[in-house]
């Protein structure tokens, strides 16, 4: 996402909070080979422009939710002036 690319990831830990399935990437259940294969086929069938747009969506969301500035502001919370 930092590189403006859509991602293919598994639904473990906090990953589903980062990846919006179908918007900026694909999510598969861990160990589900059929779901992984289907996601790869979907990814490979998409035009480059669509993949680029998905990457931009993911990057924008990452910056909005997980940039250093956003994280510091959340940590400062009520202590911020």
C-alpha positions in Angstrom: 0.0 0.0 0.0 2.9 2.3 0.7 4.0 1.7 -2.9 0.5 2.5 -4.3 -0.1 -1.1 -5.2 -3.2 -3.2 -4.4 -2.4 -6.0 -2.0 -3.3 -9.7 -1.6 -3.3 -10.7 2.0 -4.8 -13.2 4.5 -7.4 -12.4 7.1 -5.1 -12.6 10.2 -4.4 -10.3 13.0 -5.1 -6.6 12.0 -4.8 -7.1 8.3 -8.6 -6.9 7.6 -8.5 -3.5 9.3 -6.0 -2.3 6.6 -7.2 -4.0 3.5 -10.7 -3.3 2.1 -11.5 -6.4 0.0 -12.3 -5.4 -3.6 -11.4 -1.7 -3.0 -7.6 -1.7 -2.4 -6.8 -5.4 -2.5 -8.0 -8.9 -1.8 -8.4 -10.8 1.4 -8.3 -14.6 1.7 -8.7 -16.9 4.6 -5.5 -18.4 5.8 -4.9 -21.8 4.2 -7.7 -21.4 1.7 -5.8 -22.3 -1.5 -8.9 -22.0 -3.7 -9.6 -18.5 -2.4 -6.0 -17.5 -3.0 -6.1 -18.9 -6.6 -9.4 -17.1 -7.3 -8.0 -13.8 -5.9 -4.9 -14.2 -8.0 -7.0 -14.9 -11.1 -9.1 -11.8 -10.4 -6.0 -9.7 -9.8 -4.4 -10.9 -13.1 -7.6 -10.2 -15.1 -7.8 -6.6 -14.1 -6.6 -3.8 -16.4 -3.5 -2.0 -15.3 -5.4 1.3 -14.9 -7.8 -0.4 -12.5 -5.0 -1.9 -10.4 -3.4 1.5 -10.3 -6.6 3.1 -9.1 -6.9 0.4 -6.4 -3.3 1.1 -5.3 -4.1 4.8 -5.0 -7.1 4.1 -2.8 -5.1 1.8 -0.6 -2.3 4.4 -0.3 -4.7 7.2 0.6 -6.3 5.1 3.2 -3.0 4.1 4.7 -1.8 7.7 4.9 -5.1 8.8 6.4 -5.2 6.1 9.1 -1.6 5.0 9.6 0.8 7.8 8.8 3.2 8.9 11.5 1.3 12.1 11.9 -2.1 10.4 12.2 -0.7 7.8 14.7 1.0 10.5 16.8 -2.2 12.6 16.9 -4.2 9.5 18.1 -1.6 8.8 20.8 -1.6 12.4 21.9 -5.4 12.3 22.2 -6.6 14.3 25.1 -3.1 15.6 25.8 -2.9 17.5 22.5 -3.2 21.3 22.9 
